Amino acid sequence: METSSSQRRGVSIKQRLLARFGKAKEIVGTRWKDALAKSDPFFNTREGEAYMRSVAQAYSDPKRGHVDRIECVTLALERIAGVNEPMI
């Protein structure tokens, strides 16, 4: 069964993740990158730092960023923030 393009319109997964990221970022505060690096060893690496930078750029410009990186950072940040969103 095919879905028409009008039925597929709406908010993309990437946009929903970025919105969730924004909420968690507000809760954690301006030093959210430091908080992530302290709570998860992955984010205390060059690769983890690149993930955080990528998501911060995507938050400013939604055309940027990869959805898998956004998901990874968002879920980790939500854990710190104590946000219990349903899984993606």
Helices and strands as residue ranges (DSSP letters): H 5-8, H 13-28, H 32-39, G 41-44, H 46-60, H 67-81
